[in-house]
Amino acid sequence: MTSPVLACQHVSKQFIDGGLKTDVLTDINLTVNKGDSIAIVGSSGSGKSTLLHLLGALDEASSGDIFIQGNNIKQLSVKALSQLRNQSLGFVYQFHHLLPEFSATDNVAIPLVIGGASPKQAKQQANDLLERVGLAHRLQHKPSELSGGERQRAALARALITEPAALLADEPTGNLDQRTAQSVFDLMLELNQDLGTALLIVTHDTALSTQLNTRLTIQQGQLLS
């Protein structure tokens, strides 16, 4: 039986500031399988982004267990966890976080180079994927020379270049106009269906969230279906 792409069991997260403890997430249980598309919604400050960071091993849970591809991340060394995250997960944020001094091709190729691919091979794969997301005419353009939608498409290509099992997206269209947002979202859904990449998307956009198979709400630290 295939392991879930992502799973968390009884996960809680508290923040402590000046001796004051704030419970952000309480006893969260979630399973994400290959090909799933899940929207996580909730009010501002409800813990949506915190949950995404925990699942992506960008932050540590206060209690509970998180699994990536069946691996309990508590039991991995820093190096093994970094390698697993690089190979298994892609990340997209509201702001593209592309490196300004590099071309679109070089930005997208970086995760492959970090993973050990040759620069020549990485650039070829990057160009192929940029062509797929509609940026064949923008390969050598730097982020400052791209529109907002083009930058987000390049960021999406970078997230997908390693063919990750799951794409974690935090308000990926929050900085785009409605038409461009829908275009980027359609591309994510197409790749979800074509490649089986699981989507886990935090969004305020109700219209977009209803296009995913599952919609979950975080309310008072609890995850509700």
C-alpha positions in Angstrom: 0.0 0.0 0.0 1.4 3.4 -1.0 2.1 5.9 1.8 0.3 9.2 1.8 2.3 12.0 0.3 1.8 14.0 3.5 0.2 13.3 6.8 0.0 14.8 10.3 -1.2 13.1 13.4 -2.3 15.0 16.5 -0.2 18.0 15.6 -0.3 21.1 17.8 1.6 24.4 17.6 2.0 27.0 20.3 4.0 30.2 20.2 5.5 31.6 23.4 6.2 35.3 23.6 7.4 36.8 26.9 6.1 33.9 28.9 2.7 34.1 27.2 1.6 30.9 25.4 -0.7 31.2 22.4 -2.2 28.0 21.0 -2.4 28.4 17.2 -3.2 24.8 16.1 -4.6 22.0 18.3 -4.7 18.3 17.5 -4.6 18.6 13.7 -5.0 15.3 11.7 -4.7 15.4 8.0 -3.8 12.9 5.2 -2.8 14.1 1.7 -2.6 11.4 -1.0 -1.3 11.5 -4.6 -3.5 13.5 -6.8 -5.5 15.2 -4.0 -6.4 18.9 -4.4 -7.2 20.5 -1.0 -8.0 24.1 -0.2 -7.4 25.4 3.4 -9.4 28.5 4.2 -10.0 30.5 7.4 -9.8 34.0 8.8 -6.6 36.0 8.9 -4.4 34.7 11.7 -6.2 31.4 12.0 -3.1 29.3 11.5 -3.4 28.4 7.8 0.1 29.4 6.9 1.5 27.9 10.1 0.0 24.5 9.1 1.5 24.7 5.7 4.9 25.5 7.2 4.7 22.6 9.5 3.7 20.2 6.7 6.6 21.5 4.6 9.0 21.0 7.4 9.8 24.7 7.4 8.8 24.9 11.1 8.6 22.4 14.0 5.4 21.3 15.6 5.1 21.7 19.4 3.6 18.1 19.5 2.4 15.4 17.2 4.0 13.7 14.2 4.4 14.8 10.6 5.2 12.4 7.7 6.5 13.2 4.3 6.3 10.2 1.9 5.9 7.9 4.9 9.0 9.4 6.7 8.5 10.7 10.2 10.4 14.0 9.9 11.3 13.9 13.6 13.5 10.9 12.9 15.5 12.5 10.0 18.8 14.3 10.2 18.9 17.9 9.0 20.6 16.7 5.7 18.1 13.9 5.1 15.2 16.2 5.8 16.5 18.8 3.5 17.0 16.2 0.7 13.5 14.8 1.2 12.0 18.3 1.1 13.9 19.2 -2.1 12.8 16.0 -3.9 9.2 15.6 -2.6 7.8 19.1 -2.1 7.3 22.2 -4.1 6.5 25.6 -2.6 4.7 28.6 -4.1 4.0 31.8 -2.1 2.0 35.0 -2.6 5.2 36.8 -3.6 7.3 34.9 -6.1 10.7 35.0 -4.3 12.6 34.7 -7.6 16.2 35.8 -7.4 16.4 39.2 -9.1 19.9 38.8 -10.7 19.0 35.5 -12.4 17.1 34.8 -15.6 13.8 32.8 -15.5 15.7 29.7 -16.7 18.3 30.0 -14.0 15.7 30.6 -11.3 13.8 27.5 -12.3 16.9 25.4 -12.7 18.2 26.1 -9.1 16.4 23.3 -7.3 17.7 20.7 -9.7 21.3 22.0 -9.4 21.0 21.9 -5.6 19.8 18.3 -6.0 22.9 17.3 -7.9 21.9 17.7 -11.6 24.4 19.2 -14.1 23.8 22.9 -14.9 23.3 22.0 -18.6 20.7 19.3 -17.8 18.9 21.5 -15.2 18.6 24.4 -17.7 17.2 22.2 -20.4 14.6 20.8 -18.1 13.8 24.4 -16.8 13.3 25.6 -20.4 11.0 22.7 -21.2 8.9 23.5 -18.1 8.9 27.2 -18.7 7.6 26.5 -22.2 4.8 24.4 -20.7 3.7 27.2 -18.4 3.6 29.6 -21.4 7.0 31.4 -20.9 9.0 30.1 -23.9 9.5 33.7 -25.0 10.7 34.8 -21.6 13.5 32.3 -20.8 16.3 34.8 -20.5 14.3 37.6 -18.9 15.0 38.6 -15.3 12.1 38.9 -12.8 12.0 42.7 -13.1 11.3 42.2 -16.8 8.3 39.9 -16.2 4.7 40.8 -15.4 3.2 39.7 -12.1 1.5 36.8 -13.7 4.7 35.7 -15.6 6.7 35.9 -12.4 4.2 33.7 -10.6 4.2 31.2 -13.5 8.0 31.1 -13.3 7.7 30.5 -9.5 5.3 27.7 -10.2 7.7 26.2 -12.7 10.5 26.3 -10.1 8.3 24.6 -7.5 7.4 21.8 -10.0 10.9 21.3 -11.6 11.8 18.4 -9.3 8.4 16.7 -10.1 7.4 16.9 -6.4 4.8 14.6 -4.9 3.0 17.6 -3.4 2.8 21.3 -4.1 2.3 23.6 -1.1 0.9 27.0 -2.1 0.4 29.9 0.3 -2.0 32.5 -1.2 -0.4 31.8 -4.6 -2.7 34.1 -6.5 -3.2 36.7 -3.7 -1.0 39.3 -5.5 -2.7 38.9 -9.0 -5.7 40.4 -10.7 -8.7 38.0 -11.0 -8.1 37.0 -14.6 -4.4 36.3 -14.1 -5.1 34.5 -10.8 -7.6 32.2 -12.6 -5.0 31.5 -15.3 -2.3 30.5 -12.8 -4.8 28.4 -10.8 -6.0 26.6 -14.0 -2.3 25.7 -14.7 -2.0 24.3 -11.1 -5.1 22.2 -11.6 -3.9 21.0 -15.0 -0.6 19.8 -13.5 -2.4 18.2 -10.6 -4.4 16.1 -13.1 -1.6 15.4 -15.6 1.2 14.6 -13.1 -0.8 13.5 -10.1 0.9 16.2 -8.0 -1.1 16.7 -4.8 -2.1 20.3 -4.2 -2.5 21.9 -0.8 -3.4 25.5 -1.2 -4.0 28.2 1.4 -6.3 30.8 0.0 -8.7 33.6 0.9 -10.3 33.3 -2.5 -13.6 31.5 -2.1 -14.2 31.2 -5.8 -10.8 29.5 -6.3 -11.1 27.2 -3.2 -14.4 25.7 -4.5 -12.6 24.4 -7.6 -10.5 22.0 -5.6 -11.8 18.5 -4.6 -11.7 19.2 -0.8 -12.2 22.3 1.2 -11.0 22.5 4.8 -11.5 25.3 7.3 -9.2 26.3 10.2 -11.3 27.7 13.0 -10.0 28.4 16.6 -7.0 26.1 15.9 -9.1 23.2 14.7 -9.3 21.8 11.2 -12.9 21.3 10.0 -14.2 19.7 6.9 
